[in-house]
């Protein structure tokens, strides 16, 4: 059972914002180009992690 709040509410927007920062904002800034690209890529990677975590999230504990 996946968590839609984590997947759709956090993961996908972080992936989109990270991609926009890395691809669109980076060419506009010449001084801080590497830092903006690094931050955008980091936000995108964290978004992918949240997306995957949302797919595996369960409310019920697993009892053996």
Buried (B, 14 or more C-beta within 10 A) or exposed (E): EBBEEBBEEBBBEBBEBBBBBBEEBBEEEEEEEEEBBBBBBBBBEBBBEBBEBBEEBEEEEEEE
